[in-house]
Amino acid sequence: PVEAPVEPRPGAATAEPDAKPRGGPTAMPGVPRPAREDGGGVSELLRRLGRLEDSRQRAAELFRWLLAPVAPGEFLGRHWERAPLLVRRGDPSYYTGLFSTADFDAALRGGEVHFGTHLDVTSYAEGVRETHNPSGRALPAVVWDFYQNGCSLRLLCPQAFSPTVWHFLSILQEQFGSMAGANTYLTPPGTQGFAPHYDDIEAFVLQLEGKKHWRVYSPRTDAEVLPQFSSANLTQADLGEPMLETVLEAGDLLYFPRGFIHQGDCLPDAHSLHITVSSYQRNSWGDFLEKLLPAALQMALEEDVEYRRGLPMDYLQYMGVANSDTVDARRTAFVEKVQSLIKKLVDFAPVDAAVDQRAKSFLHDCLPPVLTPSEKAQSVYGFPARWQDGGPCNVDILITKDTEVRLLRHGIVRLCNGETGVMLYYTTENSRVYHKEEPKFFELDPEYTDSIEFLLSSYPNHVSVDSLPCETLEEKIALATLLFEKGILTTKKPLVQV
């Protein structure tokens, strides 16, 4: 059952099932400047987070900011996977610098946005949802003509075009331990771009500009509570009364779990720009067991003869739907045998290995980390190798036993057993576009696994290369150099003073 929203109290943020659109037109704000790395607002927030040494702490603090003034513990206990949360901030500048219509326009003018791949043009009128994507590049003249004629614009991968959105999501993904994605939605005044539907993700709607009227409906059946997959487009006839109806204004937040039907439309007096941050797609216990149980069964077949014994010769005579109402001792014995074998599967379940396989998939999903200026200076990405005076200079990476190193981020590597040996998966060479690159990994000598675990347990502290638990100093330096060249390790001080 879905938990009822909590009662509102002064100064607190709650789900408000009886909230109606706030009356009175509001003035449309001027179009903000594109988000910049050196601007205020969200960019300043990200800079402050960059001063925190531990990437896990950065993620936790960003999550706290996202929900404020609701405490993360209250949110996780009352709303996560249970019930919507509405946060009215009364602060139009709260998300300043994250993304804007000017950033949208700049992305179009950059020449890399293509219809269907990066941008959807949609409309919803008289109960009909339509997509109007031409083929090819999304030219500004074409896109803005669609918008001027009442179409909504959905940018599917803003992190590929906005350094600030990329930075924001790359920090937040470590909080969820699951991919953090985003779409932005720009809707003209007085229109609706999408039919009512529910999604398969946990959704955080951040109202960036203008305002939008939202209606949220509880799951209609038990089967629609926390669904594995998104719904098809629904009609108004499929819906009852909304459990929450409100108007989001700039700076507000609306969260709803997967399975909650929702629809948003613009009021006649204002456009709307919002970004939906999402996570926890296919990240349930059931999804985990889909990976675990086949592996457990394979191990059981290899190690326990009971799983390899033949079925009774006559089982087709008394089992099956046609015999389901038959009272027969053989049926009882057959079902009990199945139950016994399933129960014993727990003993063969490679739980840790299955977790590592999911972690491997997560690292493939991840955005690459965004480096602070100091992290860049202390990593291979800031190494000053260059062509100068007729030849290359500052090429040699001189790591010694006294060099102090640490992981760039806690969540950027994962040790997994592969078919041929131990593999180290990492995120530093991932793309900003989902799965544009193949998973990044390399085979690691098994004797180096203790050193990787040592680096993980030591994070965020620096440790000397000499303290790595390898047998020889040569191996310690070789491993540290390899990890540094992959962008996985940073040094306490730049290796070359420029």
C-alpha positions as CSV (number, residue, x, y, z in Angstrom):
1,P,0.0,0.0,0.0
2,V,1.1,3.6,-0.7
3,E,1.7,5.6,2.4
4,A,-0.5,8.6,2.8
5,P,1.2,12.0,2.4
6,V,2.2,13.6,5.7
7,E,0.3,16.7,6.9
8,P,1.9,20.0,6.0
9,R,3.4,22.1,8.7
10,P,4.9,25.6,8.5
11,G,8.4,25.7,6.9
12,A,8.3,22.0,6.0
13,A,8.1,20.4,2.6
14,T,5.4,17.7,2.2
15,A,3.3,16.0,-0.3
16,E,0.0,17.9,-0.6
17,P,-2.9,15.8,-2.0
18,D,-5.4,18.6,-1.7
19,A,-3.2,21.4,-3.1
20,K,-4.7,23.1,-6.1
21,P,-3.0,25.4,-8.6
22,R,-2.1,28.6,-7.0
23,G,-4.1,31.4,-8.5
24,G,-3.0,34.6,-10.2
25,P,-0.6,34.9,-13.1
26,T,3.0,35.3,-12.3
27,A,5.4,37.3,-14.4
28,M,7.6,35.3,-16.8
29,P,11.2,35.8,-15.7
30,G,13.7,37.0,-18.1
31,V,15.7,34.4,-19.9
32,P,18.8,33.6,-17.7
33,R,22.3,33.5,-19.0
34,P,23.7,30.1,-19.9
35,A,25.1,28.2,-16.9
36,R,28.8,28.8,-16.6
37,E,31.5,27.0,-14.7
38,D,32.5,30.3,-13.0
39,G,28.9,31.5,-12.3
40,G,27.0,31.5,-9.0
41,G,24.1,29.3,-7.9
42,V,24.5,25.6,-8.7
43,S,28.0,26.2,-10.1
44,E,29.1,27.7,-6.8
45,L,27.4,24.8,-5.0
46,L,29.4,22.3,-7.1
47,R,32.6,24.2,-6.4
48,R,31.9,24.1,-2.6
49,L,31.3,20.3,-2.9
50,G,34.6,20.0,-4.7
51,R,36.4,21.1,-1.5
52,L,35.2,17.9,0.2
53,E,37.8,15.3,0.1
54,D,35.5,12.3,0.1
55,S,33.3,11.8,-3.0
56,R,30.7,9.9,-0.9
57,Q,30.3,13.0,1.3
58,R,30.0,15.1,-1.8
59,A,27.1,12.9,-3.0
60,A,25.4,12.9,0.4
61,E,25.6,16.7,0.6
62,L,24.2,17.2,-2.9
63,F,21.4,14.8,-2.1
64,R,20.7,16.9,1.0
65,W,20.6,20.1,-1.0
66,L,18.3,18.5,-3.6
67,L,15.7,17.7,-0.9
68,A,16.1,20.7,1.4
69,P,14.5,21.6,3.7
70,V,13.4,18.0,4.0
71,A,16.0,15.8,5.7
72,P,17.2,12.8,3.7
73,G,16.3,10.5,6.6
74,E,12.7,11.8,6.6
75,F,12.5,11.5,2.8
76,L,13.8,7.9,2.7
77,G,11.6,6.8,5.6
78,R,8.3,8.4,4.4
79,H,8.5,9.0,0.6
80,W,11.2,6.9,-1.2
81,E,9.3,4.2,-3.2
82,R,6.2,5.1,-1.1
83,A,4.6,8.5,-1.8
84,P,5.2,11.7,-3.7
85,L,6.9,14.7,-2.1
86,L,6.2,18.3,-2.9
87,V,8.8,21.0,-1.9
88,R,7.6,24.6,-2.3
89,R,10.7,26.8,-1.8
90,G,9.4,30.2,-2.9
91,D,13.0,30.8,-4.2
92,P,13.1,31.2,-8.0
93,S,16.9,31.3,-7.9
94,Y,17.4,27.9,-6.2
95,Y,18.4,26.1,-9.3
96,T,20.1,29.0,-11.0
97,G,23.0,27.9,-13.3
98,L,21.9,24.2,-13.6
99,F,20.2,24.6,-17.0
100,S,18.2,27.2,-18.8
101,T,16.4,28.0,-22.0
102,A,19.6,29.8,-23.1
103,D,21.6,26.6,-22.5
104,F,18.9,24.8,-24.6
105,D,19.5,27.3,-27.4
106,A,23.2,27.0,-27.1
107,A,23.0,23.2,-27.4
108,L,21.1,23.5,-30.6
109,R,23.6,26.0,-32.0
110,G,26.4,23.7,-31.1
111,G,25.4,21.4,-34.0
112,E,25.5,18.1,-32.2
113,V,21.8,17.8,-31.3
114,H,19.8,15.3,-33.6
115,F,16.1,14.6,-33.7
116,G,15.2,11.3,-32.1
117,T,18.6,10.7,-30.7
118,H,18.9,13.7,-28.5
119,L,15.7,15.7,-29.0
120,D,12.0,14.8,-29.2
121,V,9.3,17.1,-30.5
122,T,5.9,16.2,-29.0
123,S,2.4,17.4,-28.6
124,Y,-0.7,16.2,-26.7
125,A,-4.1,17.5,-27.7
126,E,-7.7,16.0,-27.4
127,G,-6.3,12.9,-25.8
128,V,-3.8,12.2,-28.6
129,R,0.0,12.1,-28.0
130,E,2.1,12.7,-31.1
131,T,5.8,12.8,-31.9
132,H,6.9,15.1,-34.7
133,N,10.6,14.3,-35.1
134,P,12.1,15.0,-38.6
135,S,15.3,13.3,-39.4
136,G,18.8,14.7,-39.0
137,R,20.2,17.6,-37.1
138,A,18.0,19.7,-34.9
139,L,18.5,23.1,-36.5
140,P,17.5,26.1,-34.2
141,A,15.1,27.5,-36.9
142,V,13.2,24.2,-37.2
143,V,13.2,23.5,-33.4
144,W,12.0,27.0,-32.4
145,D,9.3,26.9,-35.1
146,F,7.9,23.7,-33.6
147,Y,7.9,25.3,-30.2
148,Q,6.2,28.5,-31.5
149,N,3.5,26.3,-32.9
150,G,2.8,24.7,-29.5
151,C,5.1,21.6,-29.4
152,S,7.0,20.5,-26.4
153,L,10.8,19.9,-26.6
154,R,12.4,17.1,-24.7
155,L,16.2,17.1,-24.6
156,L,17.1,13.5,-23.8
157,C,20.7,13.8,-22.7
158,P,21.4,17.3,-21.3
159,Q,24.5,16.0,-19.6
160,A,26.1,15.6,-23.0
161,F,25.7,19.3,-23.7
162,S,25.8,21.0,-20.3
163,P,29.0,20.7,-18.2
164,T,27.0,21.7,-15.1
165,V,24.3,19.0,-15.6
166,W,27.2,16.5,-16.2
167,H,28.9,17.6,-13.0
168,F,25.6,17.5,-11.0
169,L,24.7,13.9,-12.1
170,S,28.3,12.6,-11.8
171,I,28.3,13.4,-8.1
172,L,24.7,12.3,-7.5
173,Q,25.1,8.9,-9.0
174,E,27.4,7.8,-6.2
175,Q,24.6,8.5,-3.7
176,F,22.2,6.2,-5.5
177,G,24.6,3.4,-6.4
178,S,22.5,3.4,-9.6
179,M,22.7,5.5,-12.8
180,A,21.5,9.1,-12.4
181,G,20.1,10.3,-15.7
182,A,18.2,13.4,-16.8
183,N,15.8,14.8,-19.4
184,T,14.9,18.5,-19.8
185,Y,11.4,19.5,-20.9
186,L,10.5,22.9,-22.5
187,T,6.8,23.4,-22.9
188,P,5.0,26.5,-24.4
189,P,2.3,28.3,-22.5
190,G,-1.1,26.7,-22.5
191,T,0.0,23.3,-23.9
192,Q,0.8,19.7,-22.8
193,G,3.4,17.6,-24.4
194,F,2.8,14.1,-23.1
195,A,-0.1,11.8,-22.2
196,P,-0.6,10.5,-18.7
197,H,1.7,7.6,-17.9
198,Y,3.8,6.1,-15.2
199,D,7.6,5.5,-15.4
200,D,10.0,2.8,-14.3
201,I,12.3,5.3,-12.5
202,E,12.3,7.3,-9.3
203,A,11.7,10.8,-10.6
204,F,12.8,14.2,-9.2
205,V,11.2,17.1,-11.1
206,L,13.2,20.3,-10.7
207,Q,11.3,23.4,-11.9
208,L,13.9,25.6,-13.5
209,E,11.8,28.4,-15.2
210,G,8.2,29.4,-15.5
211,K,5.6,27.1,-13.9
212,K,3.7,23.9,-14.7
213,H,0.4,22.4,-13.5
214,W,0.9,18.8,-12.3
215,R,-1.5,16.0,-11.4
216,V,-0.2,12.8,-9.8
217,Y,-2.3,9.6,-9.4
218,S,-1.7,6.6,-7.1
219,P,-1.0,3.2,-8.8
220,R,-4.3,1.7,-9.9
221,T,-3.5,-1.9,-9.0
222,D,-0.9,-3.8,-6.9
223,A,0.8,-4.8,-10.1
224,E,1.5,-1.2,-10.9
225,V,3.3,-0.5,-7.5
226,L,7.0,-0.1,-8.3
227,P,6.7,-1.6,-11.8
228,Q,9.6,-3.0,-13.8
229,F,8.7,-1.1,-17.0
230,S,7.0,2.2,-17.9
231,S,3.4,2.2,-19.0
232,A,2.0,3.0,-22.5
233,N,0.2,6.3,-22.9
234,L,-3.0,6.4,-20.8
235,T,-6.2,8.3,-21.4
236,Q,-8.1,10.4,-18.9
237,A,-10.8,7.7,-18.8
238,D,-8.1,5.4,-17.3
239,L,-7.6,7.7,-14.4
240,G,-9.5,8.5,-11.2
241,E,-9.0,11.6,-9.1
242,P,-5.4,12.8,-8.6
243,M,-3.9,12.3,-5.2
244,L,-1.8,15.4,-5.7
245,E,-2.5,18.4,-7.8
246,T,-0.3,21.5,-7.8
247,V,1.5,24.1,-9.7
248,L,5.3,24.0,-9.6
249,E,7.1,27.3,-9.8
250,A,10.8,28.0,-10.3
251,G,12.8,26.6,-7.4
252,D,10.2,23.9,-6.5
253,L,10.7,20.2,-6.4
254,L,8.3,17.3,-7.0
255,Y,9.3,13.7,-6.4
256,F,7.2,10.7,-7.2
257,P,8.1,6.9,-7.2
258,R,7.9,4.7,-10.2
259,G,4.4,3.5,-10.9
260,F,2.7,6.8,-9.9
261,I,0.8,8.1,-13.0
262,H,1.5,11.8,-13.7
263,Q,0.8,14.5,-16.3
264,G,1.9,18.1,-16.5
265,D,0.5,21.0,-18.6
266,C,1.4,24.6,-18.9
267,L,-0.9,27.4,-17.7
268,P,-1.7,30.1,-20.4
269,D,0.5,32.8,-18.8
270,A,3.9,31.1,-18.6
271,H,6.2,28.6,-20.3
272,S,7.8,25.8,-18.4
273,L,11.3,24.5,-18.3
274,H,12.0,21.6,-15.9
275,I,14.6,18.9,-15.6
276,T,13.7,15.4,-14.4
277,V,16.5,13.6,-12.6
278,S,16.0,9.9,-12.5
279,S,17.5,6.8,-10.9
280,Y,16.8,3.2,-9.8
281,Q,15.8,1.9,-13.2
282,R,15.8,-1.9,-13.0
283,N,17.5,-1.8,-9.6
284,S,15.1,-4.0,-7.6
285,W,15.5,-7.2,-5.7
286,G,13.8,-9.0,-8.6
287,D,16.3,-7.6,-11.0
288,F,19.1,-8.8,-8.8
289,L,17.6,-12.3,-8.5
290,E,17.3,-12.5,-12.3
291,K,21.1,-12.5,-12.3
292,L,21.7,-14.5,-9.1
293,L,19.4,-17.5,-9.6
294,P,20.6,-18.7,-13.0
295,A,24.2,-18.6,-11.6
296,A,23.1,-20.5,-8.4
297,L,21.4,-23.1,-10.5
298,Q,24.5,-23.6,-12.7
299,M,26.6,-24.1,-9.6
300,A,24.1,-26.5,-8.1
301,L,24.1,-28.6,-11.2
302,E,27.9,-28.8,-11.1
303,E,28.2,-29.6,-7.4
304,D,25.1,-31.5,-6.3
305,V,24.0,-34.7,-8.0
306,E,20.4,-34.2,-6.7
307,Y,19.9,-31.5,-9.4
308,R,21.2,-33.9,-12.1
309,R,18.9,-36.8,-11.2
310,G,16.2,-37.6,-13.8
311,L,12.5,-36.6,-13.4
312,P,10.1,-39.4,-12.6
313,M,9.2,-41.4,-15.8
314,D,5.5,-41.0,-15.2
315,Y,5.4,-37.3,-14.0
316,L,3.6,-36.1,-17.2
317,Q,0.7,-38.4,-16.2
318,Y,-0.1,-36.6,-12.9
319,M,1.5,-33.2,-13.3
320,G,0.4,-30.2,-15.4
321,V,-2.6,-28.0,-15.6
322,A,-4.9,-30.8,-16.7
323,N,-4.1,-32.6,-13.5
324,S,-4.0,-29.7,-11.1
325,D,-7.2,-30.6,-9.3
326,T,-6.3,-34.3,-9.0
327,V,-5.6,-35.6,-5.5
328,D,-2.6,-37.8,-5.9
329,A,0.3,-38.5,-3.5
330,R,2.7,-38.5,-6.4
331,R,1.7,-34.8,-7.0
332,T,2.4,-33.9,-3.4
333,A,5.8,-35.6,-3.5
334,F,6.7,-33.9,-6.8
335,V,5.9,-30.4,-5.5
336,E,7.8,-31.1,-2.2
337,K,10.8,-32.1,-4.2
338,V,10.7,-28.9,-6.2
339,Q,10.4,-26.9,-3.1
340,S,13.4,-28.7,-1.5
341,L,15.6,-28.1,-4.5
342,I,14.7,-24.4,-4.7
343,K,15.4,-24.0,-1.0
344,K,18.8,-25.7,-1.4
345,L,19.7,-23.2,-4.1
346,V,20.4,-20.6,-1.5
347,D,23.5,-22.6,-0.5
348,F,24.9,-22.3,-4.0
349,A,23.9,-18.6,-4.6
350,P,27.1,-16.6,-5.5
351,V,25.7,-13.5,-3.9
352,D,28.9,-11.4,-3.9
353,A,29.7,-12.4,-7.5
354,A,26.2,-11.4,-8.6
355,V,26.6,-8.0,-6.8
356,D,29.8,-7.5,-8.6
357,Q,28.1,-8.1,-11.9
358,R,25.5,-5.5,-11.1
359,A,28.3,-3.1,-10.0
360,K,30.1,-3.8,-13.3
361,S,26.9,-2.8,-15.2
362,F,26.6,0.3,-13.0
363,L,30.1,1.4,-13.8
364,H,29.3,1.1,-17.5
365,D,26.2,3.3,-16.9
366,C,28.2,5.9,-15.0
367,L,29.1,9.4,-16.2
368,P,32.9,10.0,-16.0
369,P,33.9,12.1,-13.0
370,V,34.3,15.9,-13.4
371,L,37.7,17.0,-12.0
372,T,38.2,20.0,-9.8
373,P,41.2,22.2,-10.8
374,S,43.3,20.7,-8.0
375,E,42.3,17.1,-9.0
376,K,43.3,17.8,-12.6
377,A,46.7,19.2,-11.6
378,Q,47.3,16.1,-9.5
379,S,46.2,13.6,-12.2
380,V,47.2,12.5,-15.6
381,Y,44.7,14.9,-17.1
382,G,46.8,17.8,-15.9
383,F,50.2,16.2,-16.6
384,P,52.2,18.9,-18.6
385,A,53.5,16.6,-21.3
386,R,53.7,18.7,-24.5
387,W,55.7,19.3,-27.7
388,Q,58.1,22.2,-27.1
389,D,61.3,23.5,-28.8
390,G,61.3,20.8,-31.4
391,G,60.5,17.8,-29.2
392,P,58.3,16.3,-26.5
393,C,59.0,17.4,-22.9
394,N,57.7,16.5,-19.4
395,V,56.7,13.0,-20.8
396,D,58.1,10.7,-18.1
397,I,55.7,9.9,-15.2
398,L,58.1,9.6,-12.4
399,I,56.4,7.8,-9.5
400,T,58.6,6.8,-6.7
401,K,58.2,4.8,-3.5
402,D,57.6,8.1,-1.6
403,T,54.9,9.4,-3.9
404,E,51.6,9.7,-2.1
405,V,48.5,8.6,-4.0
406,R,44.8,7.9,-3.6
407,L,41.8,7.0,-5.8
408,L,40.3,9.9,-7.7
409,R,36.8,8.9,-6.4
410,H,35.7,6.0,-4.2
411,G,33.1,4.7,-6.7
412,I,35.2,4.7,-9.9
413,V,36.6,1.2,-9.8
414,R,35.3,-2.3,-9.2
415,L,37.2,-5.6,-9.0
416,C,35.3,-8.5,-10.7
417,N,36.1,-12.0,-11.6
418,G,36.2,-12.6,-15.3
419,E,36.4,-15.7,-17.4
420,T,40.2,-15.4,-17.7
421,G,41.1,-13.7,-14.5
422,V,40.5,-10.7,-12.3
423,M,39.2,-7.6,-14.1
424,L,39.3,-4.0,-12.9
425,Y,36.4,-1.9,-14.3
426,Y,36.6,1.9,-14.1
427,T,34.7,5.0,-15.1
428,T,37.3,7.6,-15.9
429,E,37.1,7.0,-19.7
430,N,33.3,6.7,-20.0
431,S,31.3,8.9,-22.3
432,R,28.8,11.6,-21.3
433,V,26.4,9.9,-23.7
434,Y,24.8,6.7,-22.2
435,H,26.7,3.6,-23.4
436,K,28.4,5.4,-26.3
437,E,31.6,3.6,-25.2
438,E,32.1,-0.1,-24.4
439,P,32.8,-0.9,-20.7
440,K,36.3,0.1,-19.6
441,F,38.4,-2.5,-17.9
442,F,41.7,-4.3,-17.9
443,E,42.9,-7.6,-16.6
444,L,44.8,-7.3,-13.3
445,D,47.4,-9.7,-12.0
446,P,45.6,-11.4,-9.0
447,E,48.5,-10.4,-6.7
448,Y,47.5,-6.8,-7.2
449,T,43.9,-7.2,-5.8
450,D,45.1,-6.6,-2.2
451,S,46.5,-3.3,-3.3
452,I,43.2,-2.2,-5.0
453,E,41.4,-3.2,-1.8
454,F,43.9,-1.3,0.2
455,L,43.4,1.9,-1.9
456,L,39.6,1.6,-1.5
457,S,39.8,1.1,2.3
458,S,42.3,4.0,2.6
459,Y,40.2,6.5,0.6
460,P,40.1,9.5,1.0
461,N,43.5,9.5,2.6
462,H,46.7,9.5,0.6
463,V,49.1,6.6,1.1
464,S,52.7,6.2,-0.1
465,V,53.4,3.9,-3.0
466,D,55.7,2.0,-0.8
467,S,52.8,1.0,1.5
468,L,51.0,-0.8,-1.3
469,P,50.9,-4.6,-0.3
470,C,52.8,-5.8,-3.4
471,E,55.8,-8.1,-3.1
472,T,58.4,-5.9,-4.6
473,L,59.0,-2.1,-5.0
474,E,59.1,-2.5,-8.7
475,E,55.5,-4.0,-8.7
476,K,54.3,-1.2,-6.4
477,I,55.6,1.5,-8.8
478,A,54.3,-0.4,-11.9
479,L,50.8,-0.7,-10.4
480,A,50.7,2.9,-9.3
481,T,51.9,4.1,-12.7
482,L,49.3,2.1,-14.5
483,L,46.5,3.4,-12.4
484,F,47.7,7.0,-12.7
485,E,47.9,6.7,-16.5
486,K,44.2,5.5,-16.5
487,G,43.2,8.5,-14.5
488,I,42.2,6.3,-11.5
489,L,44.9,7.6,-9.1
490,T,45.8,11.1,-8.2
491,T,48.9,12.3,-6.4
492,K,49.1,14.5,-3.3
493,K,51.3,16.9,-5.1
494,P,51.7,17.4,-8.9
495,L,54.4,15.1,-10.2
496,V,55.8,17.9,-12.3
497,Q,55.9,21.5,-11.0
498,V,54.9,23.9,-13.8
